[in-house]
C-alpha cells in the first residue's frame, strides 16, 4: 500500500508541477488555484464525480467527454481543463484529487504560507474560514492556506491539521472521550 501511495503521490506531483509551471509562466496562479478549489469542493460533494474519476470501466473517451462537460459547466481556466483532459486521456483521473492537493501545497510554499487542513461537519462560511485562518496564523506565525473538507460524521466542531500537529475539537471525539470516561467509572 505504501508503494502505491508513493506512486500516486509522485504521479500527482508531476502533474501539479507541470500545471504550476504553466500557471506561473502565464501569471495565472490565482485563477488556477481558485478553479482547483472549486473543483475539489465539487469532487468532495459529488459521489458520482468521484466514481467517474476512479472508474476503470469507463473508456478514455467517455471519461474525457464527462470531465470536459463538468469543467465546461464550472467555467474553469483552460490550463485546468487541459491538464484534466490530459489526465483523462492517459487514464490518470484517479490522481486528480491528489494533484489538486499537490498544486495547492506547491502554491503555499511558493507564497511562504503553511497549509492547514480543516475538516468540519458542514461547509464553513467565508467569515468562519477567515477566523480559522487568523487563529492558525497567530499560532504558527506565518500566512496560512486552508484546505477544507467536510465530514458529517464529526457532528460538529473542527479538526485542524498543520504539519504534524492536530487539534481535534469535534463533537464526535468529545462524545467518544465521554463514553470512554463513563466506561471507566
Secondary structure, 3 states (H helix, E strand, C coil): CHHHHHHHHHHHHHHHHHHHHHHHHCCCHHHHHHHHHHHHHHHHHCHHHHHHHHCCCCCHHHHHHHHHHHHHHHCCCHHHHHHHHHHHHCCCHHHHHHHHHHHHHHHHHHHCCEEEEEEECCCCCHHHHHHHHHHHHHHHCCCEEEEEEECHHHCCCEEEEECCEEEECCHHHHHHHHHHHHHHC
